Amino acid sequence: MSFSVVTLVKGRKKQLENMLESIKQSTIVPSEIVIVWMEEETRNARVEDEDLNIKQLYLEKGELPLAKARNLGFENTTHERVIFLDVDCICSPTLFEGLLNGLKDKTITSAYARYLPYIPLSGLYTQIEQDALSHPKRAQLDANTPLPHKKFWSLVFALRKDDFYVIGGFDEDFTGYGGEDTDFAERFNKQYFDFILIDDEVLHQYHFKYSPPLNYLEAIVENANLFYHKHGYFAMYSWLQEFCKRSYVTFDERKHNFKVVRLPHQLDIELALSTKPY
């Protein structure tokens, strides 16, 4: 069963190594793994593994060019079935098999995630799965039945490469963090794709996160305005409300968009650090 895996990474080499170790324990191993580094090539931005067929690409422009990096990864795959895997993921041994078995035309398959409160020493799923916590909202979603497209997330998903191009890939007008995955979901929904969760999982390795994500404030505001222009509603609205509440952002009634009026100080960002693993 030939298939490609695509992942993006910036500065998370240990998480990437753990992910690759988990992949080697899989019941089926990818024919190739395309790694898109969102940084320049250095000793720290490269991995070697003789047991896996790894292709490494570098995208240096842009602070966090997620949409462009995902498109670059997909463009450099050589197999019809493609799985996108976030670099923070550790795979269950049966994950790939389940994702691919559920693939049909105009179908996107995904999986549940549970969250580790630490970065593990290795990517051996069976040694760490007991420590992972379920997300209180996503754990309630039904498996093996079409779900609302707004439940799509880009953490882990599989689709046929031709279908990726039918959707149009990710919109590279979204720069930095936020909105590009919800835009992708809106566009596949308009073309009557099904979004289905399989009854399997990844384990998400811990990383620092902020609630609200003040570290991405400018990108979120810019991308939310773009999203409204395209789809008629604001993605990431709860974050926008919180930014307004804290007087970093205002809403321009005349232009019907959000505007940054002041930036958070580093201390403000640090105080928003979340202790939750999800």
N, C-alpha and C positions, 0 to 999 in steps of 0.2 A: 504494500500500500504506500505509494509514493506521495509525499506532501512536504511542504515548506513551512518553516516557522520564521516569523519576523519579530524582532524585539528592538527597542530603542534604549539607549543608556547614556547617562551623563553623570559621571562621578560615582556611580554605584557598582564598582567592579566586584566587590565581595558578593553583593546580591546577585549579580550576573553569574558569577562562578557557582553559587548555590543553585541557581536556576538550571544551569547546564548540568550540574551533577544530578538534579532530579530528573532531567530529561533522559539521562542514560539509564535510569531505572524503569523507564516506560515499557509497557508491553509492546509498543511499536515506536521505533526511533525515527525522527524526521530524516528525509533524504538530504536536507540542507537546512542550515540555520543562518539567516541573514541578520546580522547585527549592525544597526545604524548608530554610530557614536555621534552624539551632538556636541562634539568637541574636536580639537585637533589631535592627530595621531601622536601618541607618546607611549612610553613603556607602560604607563598606568592605564592607557586607553587602548589596550589590546589584550586578547586572551588566546591561549593555545590549548588545543585538546585533540589529541591524535584519534580519539574514538568518535569524534563528530566531524561532519563536513561543514565547516564554518566559513562564511563569507563576511568580511568586515568592511563597512563603508564609513565615510566621515563627512559630516555636515557641520561646518564650522560657523556659518553665518546665522545670526539670530540667537537670542538669548535662550529660547526653548522652542525651537521650530517643530512642534509636535506633528502638525498636519503635513508639513513638507517631508519630515523624516519618515512618517508612516508611508506616504506615497512612494518615496525613494526605495524603501524596503520592499514594498509590493512589486514595484517595477523591476527589481533585481531578483525576483524569485523565478524559478524555472519549472515549477509544477503547478498543476491546475488547482489543487486543493491547498489552501493557505490558512495557517493559524497565526493570529497575532497574540503574542504573550507579553504582558508587561514585565519589565525586568525585575520587579519585586515579587513575582510569582514563583512558588515552588509547586510543581505538578504532582497530582496523584498519579500512580503508575498507570491507571486506566483512562486518564483524561483525554489523551489524543484519540484513542480508539473510540470513545464515546462521542467526541465532537465530530469526528469524520463520519461515523455511522449515521448520524442524524442529518447529514448534509443532503440537500436536494436543490433543484433549481430554485432560485429566488428565496433561499433560506439562509439565515445566519444563526449559527448555534453558539451558545455560550455556556458558562458553568457558574456554580456558586463560588463564593470565596469565604474563607475564614481567616482571621487576622491574628498574627503572632505579635506578642508584646515586646519582641526583641529581634535582632538579626541573628539567626542561628549560625553555629560554627560550620555546619554542612547543609547540603540540600537533600538529605535523606528523609523523605516524607514520613516514613513509618516511625522514625525516632522523635519527631517533633509534632505530629498531628494532634496529640493529646493536649498540647498547650495552646492550640488556636481557638479563637472565639468567633462565634457567628455574628454577623451584622444583624442588629435587631429588626431592620426593615426588609432587607433582601432575603433573609432566611425564610420569610413567609411566602415567597413567590412559588408558584406551582411549576413543577418540572414537566417536560415533554408535552407542552401545549403552547400554542402561540400566545405571547404576552404583548401588552401595549409597547409600542416602539420606544416610548420614553423611558422604559426600564433598561434599554440598551446601555451597556458600558463598554469601554474600550480596554478594560483590564485583561480580558481574555475573550476572543471570539474567532470563529472559523467561517469561511465562505469560499466559494469558488472564485478563482481569479477573474474569470470573465464577468462574474456578477459584480465584483469590486469596480470594474470599469463601467458596467452598466449604471451603477449608482453614481459614478463620477469621482470616486476616490474621496479623499478629504479635501476640503476647501482651504487652499493655502493663503487665502485672505485672512484667515484666523491665525494670528501670530501670537506667540507666547501661550500662556496657560488659559484654558477655559473656552468651552462652547463648541469646539470643532467636532466633538463626538456627538453632541446633541443635534448639531446640524446634519451630520452624517445620518443619524437616525431619522430625522425629518425627511430627508431625501429618499432613503430606502423605503420608508413608509408610503410615500407618494407613488412609488413604483410597485406597491403591493408585495413587498417582501415579508416573510414571516420571521419573527425573532423568537427563538426557543432556547430555554435553559435545559441542559441535560442534568441528570441526577449524579453529578460528579463535582469535583472542586479543585481549586488551587488554594494554597496557603500564602497569604500576603505577608511579606517580611516588613517589619516595622521601619518607618522612617519618620523624621520630624514632620509635623503638619501643624497648621495654624487655623484657628477657628475664631472669627472668620479669617480667610486667607489673605491677610494684609500684605504679605510678601508678594502677592500677584495682583494687587489692587488695580494698577493701571491697565494691565492686559485684560483683566476681567471686565472692566468698564468698557474698554474699546471693543472687545469681542461681543459683549452683550448688546451694544448699540448696533453692531454689524448684524448680529443674529436677528434683532428686531426688524431691521431693514429687509431682511430676507424672508422672515416667517411671521411677522406681525405680533410677536410677543417676546418678552425678555427672558432669555435663559439666565440661570444663576440668580433669579430674582431675590431669593432670601438673602444672598450675600450682598446684593445691591442695597437692599433695605437696611442691612446692618451697617454698611459703609455710610449710608445717609444718616442713620441714627448716631453715628460717631462723628458726624460732620466732616468726613473726608470727601463726600460726594453729594451733589445736589441733582435734582431732576429739573430739566429745562422744559417747562410746559409748552413753550412756543415751538421749540425744535423737536420735542418729544424724544429726548435722549438724556442720558446721564452724563454728568461732567465732574471730573476730579477738581476739587477746589483746594485741597491741601494733601500732602503726602504724610503717611505715618512716620514717626521717628523709629529708629531701630529698637528703642525700648518698648514702644507700642507694639511692634511686631513680636518681640520676645514675650510680652505679657499675654499675647494671644496663643501661645504655644499650647497645643492640646495634649493631654496625657492619654487620650483614648487610642487604642491601636487601630481603630477604623474611623 
